[in-house]
Amino acid sequence: ITLVLVGAAVIRERERGTMEHLLVMPVTATEIVVAKILANGLVVSAAAVLSMKFVVGGAIGAHLAGSFALYALGVVLFMFSVASLSVMLATIAPTMPQYSLLMVPTYIVFMMFSGSTSPRSNMPEMAQRVSEYWPSTQFARFAQSVMFRGAGLDTVWGQLLALSVAGVVFLVLALVRFRKMLE
């Protein structure tokens, strides 16, 4: 959802011509991008954490062994990295249909290789190496470790670091492309 919302927010601003209105305001390109990421990312993060607690833990009754605070931190970092990726993709595609054609395969490949729907050990060695540090792969490991195995910060700090690094790399690339898009 974050991939769609953040990308659509950036592209719709550009398509409707309201990006120019933002540029005459006393805000920088960085502030515009961060606002897009925070506005959408935090709402989806809250929904994900509440869904885990009330739907998976409450309505379904699955035993959740881990810390919800740690899980919430991981969700926020994952949403940050996905939202940053979304802004980067939105600066590549000039229209919403083209963004969709770019975003859907990206999403499918990220999910297929993440290990959340099928074991990574069944994948070719090259696919495992290529997707090792993708945000979806790290988040799938993180979420399974925290919520189902009760892992603590001492166990999952590597996944949190990988999510943070991926988010920062995507954000830097998004900011560079966003500034070029505005020129």
N, C-alpha and C positions, 0 to 999 in steps of 0.2 A: 504494500500500500504506500509506503514511504517513497519507493521508486517512482510510482505514478504521480503522487501528490506534489512532491517537490519539483519534479521535472515539468509537470503541467503548470505549476505556478510560475516558473521561469519563462516557459514558452508562451503562455497566455499573456504575460506582461509584454513580451516582445511583439507578439502578433497584434495585440490591441493598441500598441503604441503608448502604453502607460509607463513603460520603462523610462522614457524620456522625462516623464513627470517626476519619477523617483530621482533621476540624475540632477535635476535642478534644485532638489532639496539638499540641505546640508548633511548629506550622508555619503559615505564612500562606497565603492563597489564591494569591499569586504563586508561592510555592515549590511548591505542588501542581501548578500549571499548568506551570511550568518543568520539573518532574520528569517529567510526562507527555510533554512535548515532547522532552526529552533522551533519555529511555529508549527511545522508539520511533524518533525521528529519527536517532539515532546508529547504531542497528542497521541501519536501512534504508540510511543513507548508506554504511556500511561494505560492505554487500552490493552497492550500486550501483558503488562504486569497484572492488571486487574483480571484479565481473562484467565491467566494462569492460576491466580488465587481463587477466584469465585467459580469459574467454569470447570477447570481441570481438577482443582483441589476440592471445590465445594460440590457442584452439581454432579460431576462424574464420580468424585470420591477417590481419585487416584492419590496414592501416598506420595506426598512431596517432601523429600527429606532435607532439602537445603534451605538456605537463608534467602528470604524474599528481598532483603536489602541488597545482597550480593547479586542476585538475579536481576534486580532493577538496574544496578550499575552496568551489568553486561548488556542489558537491553538498550540502555541509553547510548553506550559506546557503539553497539551494532547499528542502531538507527542513525547515529552521527556518520558512520562510515558509509552506509547506504545512501543517506541524503546527500553527502558530498559527492558520491559517485553519480547520483541522479543529476546534480547541477552540472557536473562535468559532461554527462551525456546530453543534457539539454543545450549546452553551448555548441555541441557538434551538429545537432539536428535543427534545421531552421523552422520546421512546422511540427504540429502535434502528431499527424500521421507518420511522419518520418521518425519522430522520437519513439513512437510506439513500435515501429519496425526495428529500432535499435535497442529499445528497452526489453522487449519480450524475449528475444534470444539471449540477452545478457542474463536476465532473471532465470530462464530455464537452465542455462549452463551452470550458473552459480548454484542453483538448488540441486541439480543432478549430481554435481561433484562434491557437494557439501558433506555427504554422509548422513543427512537427516532422513532420507527416504530409502536409501540402500547402503549397505556397508561399503566403506571405502576400500576395504581389503579385496573386494570383488572387482575393483576397477583396474585398468591397466596401470602399470608402474609409472608411466609417463604422466598419465592423468592425475595420479596421486601427487606427484611432485609438483606439477603445474598449479594445482589447486590448493596446495598445502596452506598458504597464507591468505587465501581469500577470506573476506569477512564472514561469509556464510559458513565456510568450513570451520573457522574458529568459533563462531557462535554456536554451531551445532554441538561441537565438543564441549564448550563451556556450559550450555544449557543442560545437556545430559548429565554432565558431571555434578553440577550444582543441584539441580532439582530432583534427580533420581538417585544419585549416589551420595548426596550430602557433602560434597567437596567444599572445602573452605578456600579462602583467598590464597593460602600458601600453595594450593594445588593448581588453581586456575589463573594465577597471575600472568602466566605466559600467553594464554588466550586473550586476556584483557589487554596486555601490551600489544599483541598482534592486531587486535581490533583498533586500538588507538593509533598505531602506526599507519595502518591502512586508511583510517579516516583522515589523518593528517596529510598523507600523500595524495589522496583523492581531493581533499580540500585545496591543497596548494595547486594541483593541476586545474581544478575547477576555477580557482581565482585567476590564474593566468589566462585561461580560455575566456572567462567571463569578462575580464578587462579588455581582451582583444575583441570580443563580441560587441562591446560598448563603443569601441573606437569608430 
